[in-house]
Amino acid sequence: MSWTPEDAPWWTRAVVYQVYPRSFADSDGDGIGDLRGILGRLDHLAELGVDVVWLSPIYASPQDDNGYDISDYQAVDPMFGTLEDLEELIAALHDRGMKLVMDLVVNHTSDEHPWFVESRDPDSPKRDWYWWRPPRAGMAAGAPGAEPTNWRSFFEGPAWELDERSGEYYLHLFSRKQPDLNWENPAVRDAVYSMMRWWLDRGVDGFRMDVINLISKDIALPDGVVTDGLLADGSASYVCGPRIHEFLAEMHKAVFAGRPERLLTVGEMPGVTVEQARDFTDPAREEVDMVFQFEHVGLDHGPGGKFDVRPLRLRDLKASFGRWQTALADVGWNSLYWDNHDQPRIVSRFGDDGRYRRESATMLATVLHLHRGTPYVYQGEELGMTNAHFTRFDQYRDIETLNHVAVAKTVGTGSDEDLLAGIAATGRDNARTPMQWDGSPNAGFTTGTPWISVNENYPTVNAEAERADPGSVFHYYRALIALRHDDPVVALGDFTMLLPDHEHVYAFTRRLGGVTLTVLGNFSGEVQETGLELGELVLGNYPDPAGSALRPWEARVHRS
Ligand code: NOJ
């Protein structure tokens, strides 16, 4: 959007910090992070300078997918604490001038949610709250291929599960314990909206909406095109489905309209295109403030998918980000992220987590945060935390990874070594190892046994060490966040990509009211010449003054 510093929404100047509660801080020694653990670490967030905390799910849940399977939207899981703890957290964040955005997981519930439990009864009024269908015509329930469609679930296997009680199947795009809600039913939508209002009335400042662009399905439920075996990609029937804009506009009216402009909404949208994102985030349409798109985090996926990793080509990254910056320049808004609880650690992915860990983590941060959009920092990213570097299958906990391993082993393709290499590169547990607070046992995360191993590098990579070192990744993130707060050109300046074909240097300008920032990032461990004219140095990740060439993983921001 072409806002001015005077009329731009507050979140154009804001930085969001994601807390994955299970892995952040454990206050009671059960090995799992909790709300009181977060309350004990607010100084860290305040010192970093972030404006908003996005809290991954803390609701009652059987934890099949670490809380993204909710059995009660209006209760806190005892594992994380109580509603009173959450209210205390909201108040404590507000006292410090920070906001709290909750995760909203309403594409699906848990199969243990009372709505679904009731829905298993074919005569129940809740039957139509989920997607129940008989077996494929002419086939017996349970026979191979009898599922109502041939769609594959995101977590392997068919997206349909047979329920013996009625002999019908229910749809689950994720695990079989995550049945999809039927958004065609207005009673479902009303129940979701009233739950959202209940949270806003409790002081919550907005929502990060889990896979929200999957809620509208093509009601004909057509088969997808089979690529291998019996299963197919059904995404054409549910990614940004027929009624998605209608549902989000209706939600906006029912939940957000008339509320003060303090809120933030961000829709997680796998498969969203730039054109669609522009519509979703066009303020005039009143749907969501911004979306999480997935293009840049798919650039290192090979033909075999996310576990079939290949090196990033920097030109692809520039072409992708550049397209999003241009498409949302006049209408809409970007969110900017490298990491979250589903992605590997960026310093291990696109940087060098060995010799140049500090330099590459700060370079990647510079490039991301100087784009136009709202940056998201995932817990530990501000410390330059690295991938887990697990070497054994039994170290993994994530359902997606475990299901992938089980299927790969059944099919028998590839060696264990290749399988381990794939999951070590892109598995979601890379981001889920405990937050590294200090050099004490278990990195100060817990006094008990952590639910997943702590990264072995915690004696050197931890918050206490980073805070004590003025040249650390942590202090660099502080400077970047402060720059966005203080300098309107960072929030609102126009974006122009430079050197689009350079294989190692990422370069662009931001311009506003006669000020130009030139941003440079060296995506390599070698010295790179840029040939660019540069002004005064505003920020850089090397301590000594800059020459004309970029040193290994060097980042700089110049002003002219
Ligand atoms: C996206 C979430 O970020 C991920 O962790 C989860 O597994 C799926 N949605 C299903 O809720």
Residues whose N, C-alpha, C, O or C-beta is under 5 A from the ligand:
A	BS01	NOJ	D65 Y68 F174 D210 V211 D342
